[in-house]
């Protein structure tokens, strides 16, 4: 069996490659060359962030918004001054038109106030006489029943005060001794049963020199005198 002999090819550029990596097999790059893309990306991100921040805060539109607000303020003030001048003119016109009626109403109110003051003075002058006519002394009933209780230890003291009231014109006055001394007041007191007996009780207190007058609705007599020390 015949063996194939190797074929001899002519020498070319691939038989003698240059020294070092070629093509994809390049040598390592420096740190600056590798970091440059990252620096570019970071700078672009910072610039975009600043643009978004200023746009959101309104810095770019600040001048235009201030100018528009100033224009709106001037317009509003002009409208307010115009409406104020119109309202003042209308008020002056209405005042001039209603001046006769105002003078008539003023004169009428003055006359009414004068008549009211005259009536008030007349009623004031008449009030003293009326109060004197309706004084408690006019309602004193000296025929009303009056009981004089002796709350002291002085024998015959109630009979003495009864005599004083009888000399003053009271016709139904009786002395008595209290049944329950625990319910007696500390000072001499005149009790009365109802409002119709108030004038009589006040007159009795004045005749006996007693300053305390108290209403007791459950009292069994119109007027009762409690003598204490």
C-alpha atoms as a printed R data frame, in Angstrom:
    type eleno elety resid chain resno        x       y       z
1   ATOM     1    CA   UNK     A     1    0.000   0.000   0.000
2   ATOM     2    CA   UNK     A     2    1.369   3.342  -1.056
3   ATOM     3    CA   UNK     A     3    1.639   6.126   1.557
4   ATOM     4    CA   UNK     A     4    0.805   9.723   0.569
5   ATOM     5    CA   UNK     A     5    3.705  12.045   0.642
6   ATOM     6    CA   UNK     A     6    3.229  15.426   2.373
7   ATOM     7    CA   UNK     A     7    2.655  18.305   0.016
8   ATOM     8    CA   UNK     A     8    5.072  21.120   0.338
9   ATOM     9    CA   UNK     A     9    3.425  24.542   0.125
10  ATOM    10    CA   UNK     A    10    5.307  27.782  -0.430
11  ATOM    11    CA   UNK     A    11    6.044  29.891   2.620
12  ATOM    12    CA   UNK     A    12    3.537  32.801   3.228
13  ATOM    13    CA   UNK     A    13    2.751  35.442   5.883
14  ATOM    14    CA   UNK     A    14    1.014  32.975   8.149
15  ATOM    15    CA   UNK     A    15    4.170  30.930   8.515
16  ATOM    16    CA   UNK     A    16    5.952  33.855  10.144
17  ATOM    17    CA   UNK     A    17    3.423  35.793  12.346
18  ATOM    18    CA   UNK     A    18    4.511  39.024  13.973
19  ATOM    19    CA   UNK     A    19    5.450  39.141  17.632
20  ATOM    20    CA   UNK     A    20    2.704  39.975  20.200
21  ATOM    21    CA   UNK     A    21   -1.135  39.731  20.145
22  ATOM    22    CA   UNK     A    22   -2.864  40.851  16.993
23  ATOM    23    CA   UNK     A    23   -6.588  41.526  16.261
24  ATOM    24    CA   UNK     A    24   -8.832  40.451  19.100
25  ATOM    25    CA   UNK     A    25   -5.855  39.543  21.165
26  ATOM    26    CA   UNK     A    26   -4.910  43.166  21.966
27  ATOM    27    CA   UNK     A    27   -2.923  44.160  25.001
28  ATOM    28    CA   UNK     A    28   -4.537  45.471  28.277
29  ATOM    29    CA   UNK     A    29   -5.799  49.104  28.263
30  ATOM    30    CA   UNK     A    30   -4.949  51.791  30.885
31  ATOM    31    CA   UNK     A    31   -7.209  52.720  33.862
32  ATOM    32    CA   UNK     A    32   -8.157  56.090  32.337
33  ATOM    33    CA   UNK     A    33   -9.275  54.470  29.115
34  ATOM    34    CA   UNK     A    34  -11.431  52.000  30.999
35  ATOM    35    CA   UNK     A    35  -12.993  54.643  33.360
36  ATOM    36    CA   UNK     A    36  -13.775  57.199  30.645
37  ATOM    37    CA   UNK     A    37  -17.161  55.705  29.591
38  ATOM    38    CA   UNK     A    38  -18.367  55.625  33.201
39  ATOM    39    CA   UNK     A    39  -17.348  59.264  33.718
40  ATOM    40    CA   UNK     A    40  -19.240  60.317  30.604
41  ATOM    41    CA   UNK     A    41  -22.394  58.498  31.745
42  ATOM    42    CA   UNK     A    42  -22.204  60.076  35.241
43  ATOM    43    CA   UNK     A    43  -21.780  63.600  33.798
44  ATOM    44    CA   UNK     A    44  -24.774  63.155  31.506
45  ATOM    45    CA   UNK     A    45  -26.882  61.894  34.428
46  ATOM    46    CA   UNK     A    46  -25.922  64.927  36.568
47  ATOM    47    CA   UNK     A    47  -26.791  67.358  33.784
48  ATOM    48    CA   UNK     A    48  -30.182  65.700  33.226
49  ATOM    49    CA   UNK     A    49  -30.908  65.773  36.976
50  ATOM    50    CA   UNK     A    50  -30.129  69.514  37.178
51  ATOM    51    CA   UNK     A    51  -32.368  70.241  34.218
52  ATOM    52    CA   UNK     A    52  -35.269  68.303  35.777
53  ATOM    53    CA   UNK     A    53  -34.774  70.020  39.185
54  ATOM    54    CA   UNK     A    54  -34.826  73.553  37.781
55  ATOM    55    CA   UNK     A    55  -37.826  72.746  35.621
56  ATOM    56    CA   UNK     A    56  -39.778  71.335  38.603
57  ATOM    57    CA   UNK     A    57  -38.930  74.279  40.880
58  ATOM    58    CA   UNK     A    58  -40.145  76.781  38.305
59  ATOM    59    CA   UNK     A    59  -36.884  78.676  37.942
60  ATOM    60    CA   UNK     A    60  -37.212  78.800  34.194
61  ATOM    61    CA   UNK     A    61  -40.796  80.034  34.370
62  ATOM    62    CA   UNK     A    62  -40.212  82.444  37.278
63  ATOM    63    CA   UNK     A    63  -39.817  85.582  35.198
64  ATOM    64    CA   UNK     A    64  -42.855  84.894  33.055
65  ATOM    65    CA   UNK     A    65  -45.069  84.026  36.074
66  ATOM    66    CA   UNK     A    66  -44.027  87.178  37.975
67  ATOM    67    CA   UNK     A    67  -44.762  89.315  34.933
68  ATOM    68    CA   UNK     A    68  -48.205  87.739  34.497
69  ATOM    69    CA   UNK     A    69  -49.019  88.148  38.226
70  ATOM    70    CA   UNK     A    70  -48.018  91.821  38.090
71  ATOM    71    CA   UNK     A    71  -50.276  92.326  35.097
72  ATOM    72    CA   UNK     A    72  -53.197  90.612  36.843
73  ATOM    73    CA   UNK     A    73  -52.669  92.741  39.971
74  ATOM    74    CA   UNK     A    74  -52.722  95.956  37.973
75  ATOM    75    CA   UNK     A    75  -55.883  94.864  36.184
76  ATOM    76    CA   UNK     A    76  -57.641  93.961  39.446
77  ATOM    77    CA   UNK     A    77  -56.708  97.276  41.087
78  ATOM    78    CA   UNK     A    78  -58.005  99.172  38.051
79  ATOM    79    CA   UNK     A    79  -61.320  97.309  38.246
80  ATOM    80    CA   UNK     A    80  -61.635  97.977  41.991
81  ATOM    81    CA   UNK     A    81  -60.982 101.706  41.590
82  ATOM    82    CA   UNK     A    82  -63.497 101.891  38.763
83  ATOM    83    CA   UNK     A    83  -66.203 100.105  40.789
84  ATOM    84    CA   UNK     A    84  -65.473 102.316  43.812
85  ATOM    85    CA   UNK     A    85  -65.873 105.500  41.758
86  ATOM    86    CA   UNK     A    86  -69.159 104.211  40.318
87  ATOM    87    CA   UNK     A    87  -70.519 103.272  43.775
88  ATOM    88    CA   UNK     A    88  -69.551 106.660  45.251
89  ATOM    89    CA   UNK     A    89  -71.260 108.459  42.374
90  ATOM    90    CA   UNK     A    90  -74.408 106.372  42.864
91  ATOM    91    CA   UNK     A    91  -74.377 107.008  46.605
92  ATOM    92    CA   UNK     A    92  -74.055 110.766  46.159
93  ATOM    93    CA   UNK     A    93  -76.882 110.754  43.611
94  ATOM    94    CA   UNK     A    94  -79.170 108.761  45.906
95  ATOM    95    CA   UNK     A    95  -78.307 111.024  48.851
96  ATOM    96    CA   UNK     A    96  -79.110 114.162  46.851
97  ATOM    97    CA   UNK     A    97  -82.361 112.605  45.615
98  ATOM    98    CA   UNK     A    98  -83.490 111.506  49.076
99  ATOM    99    CA   UNK     A    99  -82.483 114.663  50.979
100 ATOM   100    CA   UNK     A   100  -86.075 116.081  51.225
101 ATOM   101    CA   UNK     A   101  -87.388 112.761  52.502
102 ATOM   102    CA   UNK     A   102  -84.479 112.529  54.961
103 ATOM   103    CA   UNK     A   103  -85.186 116.013  56.297
104 ATOM   104    CA   UNK     A   104  -88.882 115.182  56.671
105 ATOM   105    CA   UNK     A   105  -88.077 111.919  58.489
106 ATOM   106    CA   UNK     A   106  -85.582 113.772  60.729
107 ATOM   107    CA   UNK     A   107  -88.155 116.394  61.666
108 ATOM   108    CA   UNK     A   108  -90.756 113.687  62.302
109 ATOM   109    CA   UNK     A   109  -88.355 111.712  64.521
110 ATOM   110    CA   UNK     A   110  -87.436 114.903  66.408
111 ATOM   111    CA   UNK     A   111  -91.090 115.682  67.068
112 ATOM   112    CA   UNK     A   112  -91.728 112.107  68.171
113 ATOM   113    CA   UNK     A   113  -88.741 112.183  70.549
114 ATOM   114    CA   UNK     A   114  -89.920 115.509  71.984
115 ATOM   115    CA   UNK     A   115  -93.407 114.133  72.594
116 ATOM   116    CA   UNK     A   116  -91.934 110.961  74.111
117 ATOM   117    CA   UNK     A   117  -89.729 112.976  76.481
118 ATOM   118    CA   UNK     A   118  -92.731 115.102  77.485
119 ATOM   119    CA   UNK     A   119  -94.780 111.981  78.229
120 ATOM   120    CA   UNK     A   120  -91.860 110.495  80.182
121 ATOM   121    CA   UNK     A   121  -91.528 113.639  82.290
122 ATOM   122    CA   UNK     A   122  -95.277 113.638  82.932
123 ATOM   123    CA   UNK     A   123  -95.200 109.997  84.016
124 ATOM   124    CA   UNK     A   124  -92.148 110.705  86.185
125 ATOM   125    CA   UNK     A   125  -93.921 113.586  87.887
126 ATOM   126    CA   UNK     A   126  -96.990 111.423  88.445
127 ATOM   127    CA   UNK     A   127  -95.028 108.421  89.804
128 ATOM   128    CA   UNK     A   128  -94.282 109.878  93.288
129 ATOM   129    CA   UNK     A   129  -97.942 110.511  93.997
130 ATOM   130    CA   UNK     A   130  -98.851 107.021  92.797
131 ATOM   131    CA   UNK     A   131  -96.125 105.420  94.924
132 ATOM   132    CA   UNK     A   132  -97.294 107.376  97.932
133 ATOM   133    CA   UNK     A   133 -100.898 106.310  97.354
134 ATOM   134    CA   UNK     A   134  -99.824 102.633  97.045
135 ATOM   135    CA   UNK     A   135  -97.564 102.653 100.117
136 ATOM   136    CA   UNK     A   136  -97.750  99.665 102.491
137 ATOM   137    CA   UNK     A   137  -99.339 101.856 105.210
138 ATOM   138    CA   UNK     A   138 -102.538 102.066 103.129
139 ATOM   139    CA   UNK     A   139 -102.957  98.254 103.289
140 ATOM   140    CA   UNK     A   140 -102.423  97.834 107.025
141 ATOM   141    CA   UNK     A   141 -105.257  95.821 108.551
142 ATOM   142    CA   UNK     A   142 -105.339  96.531 112.318
143 ATOM   143    CA   UNK     A   143 -108.306  94.172 112.729
144 ATOM   144    CA   UNK     A   144 -106.230  91.229 111.530
145 ATOM   145    CA   UNK     A   145 -105.385  88.492 114.049
146 ATOM   146    CA   UNK     A   146 -101.944  88.934 115.640
147 ATOM   147    CA   UNK     A   147 -100.386  86.413 118.056
148 ATOM   148    CA   UNK     A   148  -97.466  87.476 120.251
149 ATOM   149    CA   UNK     A   149  -95.204  84.610 121.402
150 ATOM   150    CA   UNK     A   150  -92.948  85.097 124.390
151 ATOM   151    CA   UNK     A   151  -89.684  83.304 123.615
152 ATOM   152    CA   UNK     A   152  -87.870  84.938 126.535
153 ATOM   153    CA   UNK     A   153  -87.719  84.109 130.236
154 ATOM   154    CA   UNK     A   154  -89.384  87.395 131.189
155 ATOM   155    CA   UNK     A   155  -92.810  86.775 132.658
156 ATOM   156    CA   UNK     A   156  -95.557  88.972 131.193
157 ATOM   157    CA   UNK     A   157  -93.347  90.292 128.370
158 ATOM   158    CA   UNK     A   158  -95.816  89.164 125.661
159 ATOM   159    CA   UNK     A   159  -98.714  90.874 127.504
160 ATOM   160    CA   UNK     A   160  -96.736  94.128 127.585
161 ATOM   161    CA   UNK     A   161  -96.191  94.052 123.817
162 ATOM   162    CA   UNK     A   162  -99.849  93.184 123.278
163 ATOM   163    CA   UNK     A   163 -100.773  96.339 125.161
164 ATOM   164    CA   UNK     A   164  -98.478  98.373 122.906
165 ATOM   165    CA   UNK     A   165 -100.217  97.030 119.804
166 ATOM   166    CA   UNK     A   166 -103.658  97.623 121.278
167 ATOM   167    CA   UNK     A   167 -102.754 101.235 121.969
168 ATOM   168    CA   UNK     A   168 -101.707 101.470 118.273
169 ATOM   169    CA   UNK     A   169 -105.226 100.402 117.197
170 ATOM   170    CA   UNK     A   170 -104.958  96.632 116.840
171 ATOM   171    CA   UNK     A   171 -108.148  94.929 118.026
172 ATOM   172    CA   UNK     A   172 -107.334  91.200 117.720
173 ATOM   173    CA   UNK     A   173 -104.031  90.691 119.550
174 ATOM   174    CA   UNK     A   174 -103.408  87.765 121.924
175 ATOM   175    CA   UNK     A   175 -100.330  86.736 123.950
176 ATOM   176    CA   UNK     A   176  -99.106  83.121 123.887
177 ATOM   177    CA   UNK     A   177  -96.187  80.851 124.775
178 ATOM   178    CA   UNK     A   178  -94.373  78.906 122.015
179 ATOM   179    CA   UNK     A   179  -94.822  75.129 122.034
180 ATOM   180    CA   UNK     A   180  -91.529  74.235 120.356
181 ATOM   181    CA   UNK     A   181  -88.672  76.489 121.378
182 ATOM   182    CA   UNK     A   182  -86.195  74.727 119.067
183 ATOM   183    CA   UNK     A   183  -87.858  76.267 116.000
184 ATOM   184    CA   UNK     A   184  -87.694  79.844 117.315
185 ATOM   185    CA   UNK     A   185  -85.390  82.369 115.610
186 ATOM   186    CA   UNK     A   186  -82.373  83.820 117.376
187 ATOM   187    CA   UNK     A   187  -83.669  87.401 117.208
188 ATOM   188    CA   UNK     A   188  -87.132  88.897 117.589
189 ATOM   189    CA   UNK     A   189  -89.018  88.379 114.328
190 ATOM   190    CA   UNK     A   190  -92.462  89.177 112.866
191 ATOM   191    CA   UNK     A   191  -93.889  86.359 110.749
192 ATOM   192    CA   UNK     A   192  -96.630  86.835 108.143
193 ATOM   193    CA   UNK     A   193  -98.672  84.285 106.220
194 ATOM   194    CA   UNK     A   194  -99.229  85.783 102.720
195 ATOM   195    CA   UNK     A   195  -98.362  88.836 100.680
196 ATOM   196    CA   UNK     A   196 -101.599  90.535 101.709
197 ATOM   197    CA   UNK     A   197 -100.361  90.434 105.323
198 ATOM   198    CA   UNK     A   198  -96.961  92.004 104.569
199 ATOM   199    CA   UNK     A   199  -98.058  95.606 105.224
200 ATOM   200    CA   UNK     A   200  -99.632  94.643 108.556
201 ATOM   201    CA   UNK     A   201  -96.518  92.686 109.582
202 ATOM   202    CA   UNK     A   202  -94.271  95.635 108.728
203 ATOM   203    CA   UNK     A   203  -96.478  97.996 110.758
204 ATOM   204    CA   UNK     A   204  -96.426  95.626 113.759
205 ATOM   205    CA   UNK     A   205  -92.643  95.365 113.528
206 ATOM   206    CA   UNK     A   206  -92.350  99.144 113.443
207 ATOM   207    CA   UNK     A   207  -94.587  99.531 116.493
208 ATOM   208    CA   UNK     A   208  -92.566  96.985 118.515
209 ATOM   209    CA   UNK     A   209  -89.123  98.037 117.271
210 ATOM   210    CA   UNK     A   210  -88.397  94.756 115.432
211 ATOM   211    CA   UNK     A   211  -86.303  94.874 112.264
212 ATOM   212    CA   UNK     A   212  -86.722  91.319 110.968
213 ATOM   213    CA   UNK     A   213  -89.891  90.423 108.992
214 ATOM   214    CA   UNK     A   214  -90.129  86.942 107.409
215 ATOM   215    CA   UNK     A   215  -92.868  85.190 105.418
216 ATOM   216    CA   UNK     A   216  -93.983  81.754 106.694
217 ATOM   217    CA   UNK     A   217  -96.626  80.198 104.440
218 ATOM   218    CA   UNK     A   218  -97.529  77.468 106.952
219 ATOM   219    CA   UNK     A   219  -98.339  80.008 109.676
220 ATOM   220    CA   UNK     A   220 -101.714  79.424 111.334
221 ATOM   221    CA   UNK     A   221 -102.447  83.138 111.835
222 ATOM   222    CA   UNK     A   222 -102.025  86.153 109.513
223 ATOM   223    CA   UNK     A   223  -99.330  87.752 111.693
224 ATOM   224    CA   UNK     A   224  -97.249  86.334 114.548
225 ATOM   225    CA   UNK     A   225  -94.655  88.093 116.713
226 ATOM   226    CA   UNK     A   226  -91.817  86.056 118.232
227 ATOM   227    CA   UNK     A   227  -90.144  87.917 121.092
228 ATOM   228    CA   UNK     A   228  -86.560  86.895 121.751
229 ATOM   229    CA   UNK     A   229  -83.797  88.402 123.829
